[in-house]
Amino acid sequence: MTTARKETNKYLRRFKTIWMSAVVLLVVLFVLPLIYNVAYAGKIYPGVKLGTLNVGRLSPDEAEAALRVAWDKVAQTGWPIELGDGRKITLPATVTSAGDIDLTYSLVAVEVDNTIYEAASWPAGRNILVRLWGPLWARLGGINIELKKNIETDRVIAFIRENFAGLEQLPQPADFALDAAGNLQVVSEKTGTVINREPFFSALYQRVNNFSNEPITLEVKTQVPSVTELMVGKLLPQAKALQINKTITLTDEDKTWELKPETWQAWIGVESVAGQLQATLTTVKAQAYLDTLAKTVNKAAQDAKFDIQDGRVKQFQSSQTGRTLQAAATLEVINQAARSSDTNNMSLVITTEEPTVTTGEANDLGITEIIGVGTSNFSGSPKNRRHNIKVGADTLNGILIKPDEEFSLLKALGPVDGEHGYLQELVIKGNKTIPEYGGGLCQIGTTTFRAALASGLPIVERRNHSYRVVYYEPAGTDATIYDPKPDFRFKNDTGQAILIQTKIQGDDLIFEFWGTKDGRRVEQTPPRIFNITAPPPSKIVETEDLPVGEKRCTERAHNGADAEFTYTVTYPSGEVKQEVFKSHYIPWQEVCLVGVPKGTLQQVTEDGSVLPTADT
């Protein structure tokens, strides 16, 4: 064999070796990961954890069930909060009502669907190497996916304040004040103590992520005001220059208000304007007066409302343009008058809002027939709840939903308070009972949801209750609302206006949606109810808000469960839209309040142990 032939064979062998190595490398880099990924198709990869919960090798449905069980166990217990003085309280995941589950709302929640989606879709969205090798890395080293949480921080802080009296002493910045003779004086600042939010919420997030009920120590911190006596003292000449002895006249249309100097001069204080402290009439001090003005001049925009009489649409409420006092702008106008030696008359600053539905729109609505009906039953409801249901139903009656409009139930109901006819019910917050508005409105939410389904409308936003409630059976067909969230929303995609007609017959609440049928077909399967779980034992909460020895319990305990039904709409074009509505209900624990003498307050937990008061 020639030397050239030998060299050729040598290069061929080397090429073959390189080629085989490349094939092996490709197999290792791409084929093996692909085989591994195919092997776990439809399942969450081994090594994936949700906090401390291992969901690897589970299907998304299995992981969802495991997550709900783990979260429900933690949520039912809550998180003990401890102060350095020995006082303790348990922060619940959900605030409950002493009489109406409609007033139940969440403080701490896990977004189960979003969390499971994140786990099931991992490592989608990463680069190609992570998508290929991430599943194998997860098996070896583990991947921890943080729970998607929803913690209502402001409500949690309010809960803490309501249960720990005197916990915070808010700092008071230095300011001006009028003495008895009407002379301006400088008032010294006061250092305060406030809840140290950052470590508290960090600990709460960590407890939730680890499915832990470990106690959380609540700390307060000293807070020094940023505005000091020295800073305010330098502005005293500027403040005194505002003390012009003049009456300012405010006008709006045919109304006038005389603003005496002793009134507006009491508003002199300190505010930051463009980063500089100035002596001025301040919003904080003027707020009560401005609120009084607003009650006089404000008018909500009012849509025209309609009724069905003898098969024809009749108007029964005229439209009205809304008017709103702009408080900050009005105060600036007053400031200008106070600083001017020759300006005494000023107009209030008002903005207007036109109604969505005007009086003249009754002629061409395209409303000819009922397109869907929703019903619910509220038998057994207490007096205040019945009253609120009627107020809510009357508010919705006659509302017109325009084509392509997204309907918000909370917006349609408007303010829920005593001024608008609603009655309060008691909400349990720790060992306090706090009166709140909103009872009965989830009956409105549920009935609206059912009417929208019966009409074949797209549901934009809907959340089920945390617990099963007899008023909303069958389970899975309810909708909870609580201002500002959650809301219930749907879209009018019928191409014609929809008119809401509400009525109460005995204990039945009935909502009729009137419009024009476009030929769509609606199918809704009966809800499937499964994963039924027993409620925890009753919980006794001692309170000083009831007479000694009196016992008041919430609605009886209910089993927890999951429910789902399929909603299918077939449009005239042949297009089919299908959605599965899923609901999860935590077992409802009966909670009983028992009145105790003042100063002896204790809280009994589910296991029978007593949480000490500050004196124990």
C-alpha positions as CSV (number, residue, x, y, z in Angstrom):
1,M,0.0,0.0,0.0
2,T,1.4,3.4,-1.0
3,T,2.1,6.1,1.5
4,A,-0.7,8.2,-0.1
5,R,-3.2,5.4,0.3
6,K,-2.3,5.0,4.0
7,E,-2.7,8.8,4.6
8,T,-6.1,8.7,2.9
9,N,-7.3,5.8,5.2
10,K,-5.9,7.6,8.2
11,Y,-7.9,10.7,7.4
12,L,-11.0,8.6,6.7
13,R,-10.7,6.9,10.1
14,R,-10.3,10.3,11.8
15,F,-13.3,11.7,9.9
16,K,-15.4,8.7,10.9
17,T,-14.3,9.1,14.5
18,I,-15.2,12.8,14.5
19,W,-18.5,12.1,12.7
20,M,-19.5,9.4,15.2
21,S,-18.5,11.6,18.1
22,A,-20.7,14.4,16.6
23,V,-23.6,11.9,16.3
24,V,-23.2,10.8,19.9
25,L,-23.0,14.4,21.0
26,L,-26.1,15.3,19.1
27,V,-27.9,12.3,20.7
28,V,-26.7,13.4,24.2
29,L,-27.5,17.1,23.6
30,F,-30.8,16.8,21.8
31,V,-32.2,13.3,21.5
32,L,-32.0,12.1,25.1
33,P,-33.6,15.3,26.5
34,L,-36.3,15.0,23.8
35,I,-36.9,11.4,24.9
36,Y,-37.0,12.5,28.5
37,N,-39.5,15.3,27.7
38,V,-41.7,12.9,25.8
39,A,-41.7,10.5,28.7
40,Y,-43.2,13.1,31.0
41,A,-45.6,14.6,28.5
42,G,-48.8,15.6,30.3
43,K,-47.0,15.6,33.6
44,I,-45.0,18.1,35.7
45,Y,-41.3,17.2,35.6
46,P,-39.7,15.4,38.5
47,G,-38.0,17.8,40.9
48,V,-40.5,20.7,40.5
49,K,-41.8,22.0,43.8
50,L,-44.4,24.6,44.6
51,G,-42.8,26.1,47.7
52,T,-42.3,23.0,49.9
53,L,-44.9,21.0,48.0
54,N,-43.4,18.4,45.6
55,V,-45.6,18.2,42.5
56,G,-43.1,16.4,40.2
57,R,-44.5,13.4,38.2
58,L,-48.0,14.6,38.8
59,S,-50.5,15.6,36.1
60,P,-51.7,19.2,36.3
61,D,-55.1,18.0,37.7
62,E,-53.3,15.9,40.4
63,A,-51.0,18.8,41.2
64,E,-54.0,21.2,41.5
65,A,-55.7,18.8,43.9
66,A,-52.6,18.4,46.0
67,L,-52.1,22.2,46.1
68,R,-55.6,22.8,47.2
69,V,-55.4,20.3,50.0
70,A,-52.1,21.7,51.3
71,W,-53.4,25.3,51.0
72,D,-56.8,24.6,52.6
73,K,-55.1,23.1,55.6
74,V,-52.9,26.2,56.1
75,A,-55.7,28.7,55.3
76,Q,-58.1,27.1,57.9
77,T,-55.6,27.6,60.7
78,G,-54.4,31.1,59.8
79,W,-51.2,32.7,61.1
80,P,-50.6,33.7,64.8
81,I,-49.3,37.2,65.1
82,E,-47.4,38.0,68.3
83,L,-46.5,41.3,69.9
84,G,-43.7,41.9,72.4
85,D,-46.2,42.7,75.1
86,G,-47.7,39.2,75.0
87,R,-50.8,40.0,73.0
88,K,-51.6,37.6,70.2
89,I,-54.2,37.3,67.5
90,T,-54.7,34.9,64.6
91,L,-54.7,36.4,61.1
92,P,-57.2,34.4,59.1
93,A,-56.9,33.7,55.4
94,T,-60.5,34.8,55.1
95,V,-62.6,37.3,57.1
96,T,-66.0,35.8,58.0
97,S,-69.3,37.4,58.8
98,A,-71.4,36.8,61.9
99,G,-74.6,36.6,59.8
100,D,-74.0,36.7,56.0
101,I,-71.4,34.9,54.0
102,D,-71.6,37.6,51.4
103,L,-69.4,39.7,53.7
104,T,-66.7,37.0,53.6
105,Y,-63.6,38.2,51.8
106,S,-60.1,37.1,51.4
107,L,-57.0,38.5,53.2
108,V,-54.5,35.9,52.0
109,A,-55.1,33.7,49.0
110,V,-53.1,31.5,46.6
111,E,-53.9,31.7,42.9
112,V,-54.1,28.0,42.3
113,D,-54.8,28.0,38.6
114,N,-52.0,30.4,37.8
115,T,-49.5,28.5,40.0
116,I,-50.3,25.2,38.5
117,Y,-50.1,26.7,35.0
118,E,-46.6,28.0,35.9
119,A,-45.5,24.5,37.1
120,A,-47.1,22.6,34.3
121,S,-45.6,24.8,31.6
122,W,-42.1,25.1,33.0
123,P,-39.6,25.5,31.3
124,A,-41.6,27.1,28.5
125,G,-40.5,30.6,27.5
126,R,-36.8,29.9,28.5
127,N,-34.0,29.6,26.0
128,I,-33.5,26.4,24.0
129,L,-30.9,24.9,26.3
130,V,-33.1,25.4,29.4
131,R,-36.0,24.0,27.5
132,L,-34.0,20.9,26.6
133,W,-31.9,20.4,29.7
134,G,-34.0,22.1,32.3
135,P,-36.2,19.0,33.1
136,L,-33.0,16.9,33.7
137,W,-31.5,19.7,35.8
138,A,-34.8,19.9,37.8
139,R,-34.5,16.1,38.5
140,L,-31.0,16.5,39.8
141,G,-31.1,19.8,41.7
142,G,-34.8,20.7,42.0
143,I,-36.7,23.7,40.8
144,N,-38.7,25.7,43.2
145,I,-41.6,27.7,41.7
146,E,-43.0,30.4,44.0
147,L,-46.7,30.3,44.7
148,K,-48.7,33.0,43.0
149,K,-50.1,34.8,46.0
150,N,-52.7,37.6,46.5
151,I,-52.2,39.3,49.9
152,E,-54.5,42.3,50.5
153,T,-51.9,44.3,52.4
154,D,-54.1,47.3,53.3
155,R,-56.9,45.0,54.6
156,V,-54.3,43.0,56.6
157,I,-53.0,46.2,58.2
158,A,-56.5,47.3,59.0
159,F,-57.2,43.9,60.6
160,I,-54.2,44.2,62.8
161,R,-55.1,47.8,63.8
162,E,-58.6,46.8,64.7
163,N,-57.4,44.0,67.0
164,F,-54.4,45.7,68.6
165,A,-55.7,48.9,70.1
166,G,-53.1,51.6,70.5
167,L,-50.5,49.7,68.5
168,E,-49.6,52.7,66.3
169,Q,-49.2,56.3,67.3
170,L,-48.8,58.1,64.0
171,P,-46.1,60.8,63.8
172,Q,-47.3,64.3,63.8
173,P,-45.3,66.8,61.7
174,A,-44.8,70.3,63.0
175,D,-47.5,72.7,61.8
176,F,-49.3,75.9,62.3
177,A,-52.4,76.4,64.6
178,L,-54.6,79.3,65.6
179,D,-54.7,80.1,69.3
180,A,-57.8,81.3,71.1
181,A,-57.1,84.9,70.0
182,G,-56.7,83.9,66.4
183,N,-52.9,84.2,66.3
184,L,-50.8,81.7,64.4
185,Q,-48.6,79.5,66.5
186,V,-46.0,76.9,65.6
187,V,-46.9,73.4,66.9
188,S,-43.9,71.1,67.6
189,E,-43.6,67.8,65.8
190,K,-44.3,64.5,67.6
191,T,-42.4,61.2,67.0
192,G,-44.6,58.2,66.3
193,T,-44.6,54.4,66.2
194,V,-45.9,52.5,63.2
195,I,-46.1,48.9,62.1
196,N,-42.8,47.7,60.5
197,R,-44.4,46.4,57.4
198,E,-41.5,45.1,55.4
199,P,-40.3,42.3,57.8
200,F,-43.9,41.4,58.6
201,F,-45.0,40.9,55.0
202,S,-41.8,39.2,54.2
203,A,-42.4,36.7,56.9
204,L,-46.0,36.3,55.8
205,Y,-45.0,35.6,52.2
206,Q,-42.5,33.1,53.4
207,R,-45.1,31.3,55.6
208,V,-47.5,31.1,52.7
209,N,-44.8,29.8,50.3
210,N,-43.8,27.1,52.8
211,F,-47.3,26.2,53.8
212,S,-46.4,27.1,57.4
213,N,-48.5,28.4,60.3
214,E,-45.5,29.4,62.3
215,P,-46.2,32.5,64.4
216,I,-45.1,35.9,63.1
217,T,-43.6,38.5,65.4
218,L,-45.1,41.9,64.7
219,E,-42.7,44.8,65.2
220,V,-43.2,48.5,65.4
221,K,-40.7,51.1,64.6
222,T,-40.1,54.7,65.5
223,Q,-41.0,57.2,62.8
224,V,-39.7,60.7,63.0
225,P,-41.7,63.4,61.1
226,S,-39.9,64.9,58.2
227,V,-41.2,68.4,59.0
228,T,-39.7,69.9,62.1
229,E,-40.5,72.9,64.3
230,L,-37.4,74.7,63.0
231,M,-38.5,74.3,59.4
232,V,-42.1,75.5,60.1
233,G,-40.8,78.4,62.2
234,K,-39.0,79.8,59.2
235,L,-42.3,79.9,57.3
236,L,-44.1,81.8,60.0
237,P,-43.8,85.2,58.3
238,Q,-45.2,83.6,55.1
239,A,-48.1,82.1,57.0
240,K,-48.9,85.4,58.7
241,A,-49.0,87.1,55.3
242,L,-52.0,84.9,54.5
243,Q,-54.0,86.3,57.4
244,I,-56.0,88.8,55.5
245,N,-59.2,89.7,57.3
246,K,-61.6,89.0,54.5
247,T,-64.7,86.9,53.7
248,I,-64.4,84.8,50.5
249,T,-67.6,84.1,48.6
250,L,-67.9,80.9,46.7
251,T,-70.4,80.4,43.9
252,D,-71.9,77.6,41.9
253,E,-74.8,78.2,39.6
254,D,-77.4,80.0,41.8
255,K,-75.8,78.9,45.1
256,T,-73.4,80.9,47.3
257,W,-71.3,80.2,50.4
258,E,-69.7,82.7,52.7
259,L,-66.3,81.5,53.8
260,K,-65.5,83.6,56.9
261,P,-61.8,84.4,57.8
262,E,-61.9,82.4,61.0
263,T,-62.9,79.4,59.0
264,W,-60.3,79.5,56.1
265,Q,-57.5,80.9,58.3
266,A,-57.7,77.7,60.3
267,W,-56.6,75.8,57.2
268,I,-53.2,77.5,57.1
269,G,-50.5,74.8,57.3
270,V,-47.5,73.5,55.6
271,E,-47.4,71.6,52.3
272,S,-44.6,70.7,49.8
273,V,-45.1,72.5,46.6
274,A,-42.7,71.6,43.8
275,G,-40.4,70.1,46.3
276,Q,-40.3,73.2,48.6
277,L,-42.2,73.6,51.9
278,Q,-44.7,76.5,51.8
279,A,-47.2,78.0,54.1
280,T,-50.6,77.6,52.4
281,L,-54.2,76.5,52.9
282,T,-53.8,72.7,53.2
283,T,-56.1,70.0,51.9
284,V,-56.0,68.0,55.2
285,K,-57.4,71.0,57.2
286,A,-59.9,72.0,54.5
287,Q,-61.1,68.5,53.8
288,A,-64.1,68.5,56.1
289,Y,-65.4,71.7,54.6
290,L,-64.8,70.5,51.0
291,D,-66.6,67.3,51.8
292,T,-69.6,69.3,53.0
293,L,-69.5,71.3,49.7
294,A,-69.3,68.1,47.7
295,K,-72.4,66.6,49.3
296,T,-74.3,69.7,48.2
297,V,-73.1,70.1,44.6
298,N,-72.2,66.5,43.6
299,K,-74.7,64.6,41.4
300,A,-73.9,61.2,40.0
301,A,-74.4,60.8,36.2
302,Q,-77.7,58.9,35.8
303,D,-78.5,56.7,32.9
304,A,-82.0,56.6,31.6
305,K,-83.8,53.5,32.8
306,F,-86.4,51.5,31.0
307,D,-89.2,49.1,31.7
308,I,-91.2,46.6,29.7
309,Q,-94.9,47.4,29.6
310,D,-97.3,45.5,27.4
311,G,-94.4,44.2,25.4
312,R,-93.0,47.7,24.7
313,V,-90.0,49.5,26.1
314,K,-91.0,52.4,28.3
315,Q,-88.8,54.9,30.1
316,F,-89.2,55.3,33.8
317,Q,-86.1,57.3,34.8
318,S,-84.7,60.2,32.8
319,S,-81.0,60.6,32.2
320,Q,-79.0,63.2,34.2
321,T,-75.6,64.8,33.7
322,G,-73.2,64.2,36.6
323,R,-71.5,67.0,38.4
324,T,-68.4,66.5,40.7
325,L,-66.6,69.1,42.8
326,Q,-62.8,69.1,42.1
327,A,-61.7,69.5,45.7
328,A,-58.0,70.2,45.0
329,A,-58.7,72.7,42.3
330,T,-61.3,74.4,44.4
331,L,-58.9,74.8,47.3
332,E,-56.4,76.3,44.9
333,V,-59.0,78.9,43.9
334,I,-59.6,79.7,47.6
335,N,-55.8,80.0,48.1
336,Q,-55.7,82.5,45.2
337,A,-58.5,84.5,46.8
338,A,-56.8,84.4,50.2
339,R,-53.5,85.8,48.8
340,S,-55.3,88.5,46.8
341,S,-56.2,91.8,48.3
342,D,-58.9,92.6,45.8
343,T,-60.4,89.2,44.9
344,N,-63.3,88.0,47.1
345,N,-65.6,86.1,44.8
346,M,-64.6,82.7,43.3
347,S,-66.5,79.9,41.5
348,L,-66.3,76.3,42.6
349,V,-64.4,74.1,40.2
350,I,-66.9,71.5,38.8
351,T,-66.5,68.8,36.2
352,T,-69.4,67.2,34.4
353,E,-70.0,63.6,33.2
354,E,-72.5,62.7,30.6
355,P,-74.7,59.6,31.1
356,T,-73.9,56.5,29.1
357,V,-77.6,56.0,28.2
358,T,-79.6,59.2,27.4
359,T,-83.3,59.8,27.5
360,G,-83.8,59.8,23.8
361,E,-82.4,56.3,23.2
362,A,-85.7,54.4,23.9
363,N,-86.9,54.5,20.3
364,D,-84.3,52.4,18.6
365,L,-83.1,49.8,21.2
366,G,-83.9,46.7,19.3
367,I,-85.4,45.1,22.4
368,T,-88.1,42.6,21.5
369,E,-87.9,39.5,23.8
370,I,-86.3,37.8,26.7
371,I,-82.9,36.3,25.8
372,G,-82.0,34.8,29.2
373,V,-83.3,34.4,32.8
374,G,-81.3,33.9,36.0
375,T,-82.8,32.9,39.3
376,S,-81.7,32.2,42.8
377,N,-83.4,31.5,46.1
378,F,-82.7,33.4,49.4
379,S,-85.1,31.6,51.7
380,G,-83.8,31.7,55.3
381,S,-82.1,35.1,54.8
382,P,-82.2,37.5,57.8
383,K,-84.0,40.8,57.7
384,N,-81.0,43.0,56.8
385,R,-79.9,40.7,54.0
386,R,-83.4,40.6,52.5
387,H,-83.4,44.4,52.6
388,N,-80.1,44.7,50.8
389,I,-81.1,42.2,48.1
390,K,-84.1,44.4,47.3
391,V,-82.0,47.6,47.2
392,G,-79.5,45.9,44.9
393,A,-82.2,44.5,42.6
394,D,-84.0,47.8,42.4
395,T,-80.7,49.5,41.5
396,L,-80.1,47.1,38.5
397,N,-83.7,47.2,37.3
398,G,-84.0,49.1,34.0
399,I,-80.3,49.3,33.3
400,L,-79.5,49.3,29.6
401,I,-76.3,47.6,28.4
402,K,-75.2,48.8,25.0
403,P,-73.9,46.6,22.2
404,D,-70.2,45.6,22.7
405,E,-70.3,47.1,26.2
406,E,-68.4,45.3,29.0
407,F,-70.8,45.3,32.0
408,S,-69.4,45.7,35.5
409,L,-71.7,44.7,38.3
410,L,-69.9,46.7,40.9
411,K,-70.0,49.8,38.7
412,A,-73.7,49.3,38.0
413,L,-74.5,48.9,41.7
414,G,-72.5,52.0,42.6
415,P,-71.7,52.9,46.3
416,V,-72.8,50.4,48.8
417,D,-73.4,52.4,52.0
418,G,-76.1,53.7,54.2
419,E,-76.6,56.8,52.1
420,H,-77.8,54.5,49.3
421,G,-80.1,52.5,51.4
422,Y,-78.0,49.5,52.5
423,L,-77.9,48.1,56.0
424,Q,-74.9,46.8,57.8
425,E,-74.1,43.4,59.2
426,L,-71.3,42.2,61.5
427,V,-68.0,40.9,60.3
428,I,-65.7,38.8,62.5
429,K,-62.2,40.2,62.6
430,G,-60.1,38.3,65.1
431,N,-62.0,38.8,68.4
432,K,-63.8,42.0,67.2
433,T,-67.1,42.3,65.4
434,I,-67.1,45.2,62.9
435,P,-70.2,46.4,61.1
436,E,-69.8,46.5,57.3
437,Y,-71.9,47.0,54.3
438,G,-72.3,44.5,51.4
439,G,-74.4,41.7,52.9
440,G,-76.8,40.2,50.3
441,L,-75.0,41.5,47.2
442,C,-73.6,38.1,46.3
443,Q,-77.2,37.0,45.7
444,I,-77.2,39.8,43.1
445,G,-73.9,38.6,41.7
446,T,-75.0,35.0,41.5
447,T,-78.3,35.8,39.8
448,T,-76.6,38.1,37.3
449,F,-74.1,35.3,36.5
450,R,-76.8,32.8,35.8
451,A,-78.7,35.3,33.6
452,A,-75.6,36.0,31.6
453,L,-75.0,32.3,31.1
454,A,-78.6,31.7,30.0
455,S,-78.2,34.5,27.5
456,G,-75.0,33.0,26.0
457,L,-72.8,36.0,26.9
458,P,-69.0,35.9,27.3
459,I,-68.0,36.0,30.9
460,V,-65.1,38.3,31.5
461,E,-64.6,38.1,35.2
462,R,-66.1,35.8,37.8
463,R,-65.0,34.3,41.1
464,N,-66.8,31.7,43.2
465,H,-67.3,32.1,46.9
466,S,-64.7,30.6,49.3
467,Y,-67.4,28.4,50.9
468,R,-70.5,26.6,49.8
469,V,-73.7,28.5,50.7
470,V,-77.2,27.2,50.6
471,Y,-78.4,30.4,48.9
472,Y,-76.3,29.6,45.9
473,E,-76.8,25.9,45.3
474,P,-76.1,24.0,43.1
475,A,-72.4,24.5,43.9
476,G,-70.3,26.0,41.0
477,T,-73.0,28.4,39.7
478,D,-72.3,31.3,42.1
479,A,-70.4,34.6,41.7
480,T,-69.1,36.6,44.6
481,I,-68.6,40.4,44.5
482,Y,-66.9,42.7,47.0
483,D,-65.9,46.3,46.4
484,P,-63.3,46.9,44.9
485,K,-62.5,43.3,44.0
486,P,-63.7,40.7,43.0
487,D,-66.1,42.1,40.4
488,F,-68.5,40.2,38.0
489,R,-68.2,41.3,34.4
490,F,-69.6,40.1,31.1
491,K,-69.7,41.5,27.5
492,N,-72.8,42.2,25.4
493,D,-71.8,40.7,22.1
494,T,-75.4,40.3,20.8
495,G,-75.2,43.3,18.5
496,Q,-78.3,44.8,20.2
497,A,-78.9,46.5,23.5
498,I,-79.8,44.4,26.6
499,L,-82.3,45.6,29.2
500,I,-82.1,44.2,32.7
501,Q,-85.4,43.6,34.4
502,T,-85.4,42.4,38.1
503,K,-88.1,41.1,40.3
504,I,-88.6,39.3,43.6
505,Q,-91.3,36.7,43.9
506,G,-91.4,35.3,47.5
507,D,-87.9,34.1,48.2
508,D,-86.9,33.9,44.5
509,L,-84.7,36.6,42.9
510,I,-85.3,36.7,39.1
511,F,-83.3,38.6,36.6
512,E,-84.6,38.8,33.0
513,F,-82.3,39.9,30.2
514,W,-84.3,41.5,27.3
515,G,-82.9,42.0,23.9
516,T,-83.0,40.4,20.5
517,K,-82.1,36.8,19.9
518,D,-79.5,36.2,17.2
519,G,-79.9,32.5,16.9
520,R,-77.0,31.4,19.3
521,R,-77.6,28.2,21.2
522,V,-76.5,27.8,24.8
523,E,-75.7,24.5,26.5
524,Q,-74.8,24.2,30.2
525,T,-74.1,20.9,31.8
526,P,-75.2,20.2,35.4
527,P,-72.4,21.0,37.8
528,R,-70.2,18.0,38.8
529,I,-69.5,18.2,42.5
530,F,-66.6,16.2,43.9
531,N,-63.7,16.1,46.4
532,I,-66.1,16.6,49.2
533,T,-64.3,17.3,52.6
534,A,-65.7,17.6,56.1
535,P,-65.5,21.0,57.9
536,P,-63.2,21.5,60.9
537,P,-64.6,21.6,64.4
538,S,-66.4,24.7,65.6
539,K,-64.3,27.6,66.7
540,I,-65.1,29.7,69.8
541,V,-64.0,33.3,69.7
542,E,-64.3,35.3,72.9
543,T,-65.3,38.9,72.4
544,E,-66.1,42.0,74.4
545,D,-68.5,43.2,71.7
546,L,-71.4,41.0,73.0
547,P,-73.1,40.9,76.4
548,V,-71.4,38.6,78.8
549,G,-72.5,35.0,78.2
550,E,-74.3,35.7,74.9
551,K,-73.3,33.4,72.1
552,R,-73.7,34.2,68.4
553,C,-72.8,31.7,65.7
554,T,-72.3,32.0,61.9
555,E,-74.2,30.0,59.5
556,R,-73.9,26.2,60.2
557,A,-70.8,24.4,59.0
558,H,-70.6,23.2,55.4
559,N,-68.5,20.6,53.6
560,G,-65.8,21.7,51.2
561,A,-65.9,20.6,47.6
562,D,-64.8,21.2,44.0
563,A,-67.4,21.8,41.3
564,E,-67.2,22.3,37.5
565,F,-69.6,22.6,34.6
566,T,-69.2,23.1,30.9
567,Y,-70.6,26.2,29.2
568,T,-71.0,25.9,25.4
569,V,-72.3,28.6,23.0
570,T,-72.9,27.8,19.3
571,Y,-73.2,31.0,17.2
572,P,-75.2,31.3,14.0
573,S,-72.0,31.2,12.0
574,G,-71.2,27.7,13.3
575,E,-68.5,29.0,15.6
576,V,-68.4,27.1,18.9
577,K,-67.0,28.6,22.1
578,Q,-66.7,26.3,25.2
579,E,-65.5,27.1,28.7
580,V,-65.3,25.0,31.8
581,F,-66.1,26.9,35.0
582,K,-64.2,25.5,38.0
583,S,-65.0,26.3,41.6
584,H,-63.2,25.3,44.8
585,Y,-64.9,25.6,48.1
586,I,-63.0,25.4,51.4
587,P,-64.8,23.6,54.3
588,W,-66.8,26.2,56.2
589,Q,-66.1,26.2,59.9
590,E,-68.8,27.3,62.2
591,V,-67.5,30.3,64.2
592,C,-69.2,31.3,67.5
593,L,-68.7,34.5,69.3
594,V,-69.1,34.4,73.1
595,G,-69.3,37.6,75.2
596,V,-66.8,37.9,78.1
597,P,-66.3,40.6,80.7
598,K,-64.1,43.6,79.8
599,G,-60.4,42.9,80.4
600,T,-60.6,39.1,80.3
601,L,-60.4,38.6,76.6
602,Q,-58.9,35.4,75.4
603,Q,-59.0,33.6,72.1
604,V,-59.6,29.8,71.9
605,T,-58.0,28.1,68.9
606,E,-59.3,25.1,67.0
607,D,-57.2,22.7,69.2
608,G,-58.6,24.1,72.4
609,S,-55.6,26.1,73.5
610,V,-56.0,29.6,74.8
611,L,-54.1,32.5,73.4
612,P,-52.9,34.7,76.3
613,T,-54.0,38.3,76.7
614,A,-51.5,41.0,77.7
615,D,-52.1,40.1,81.4
616,T,-51.6,36.3,81.1
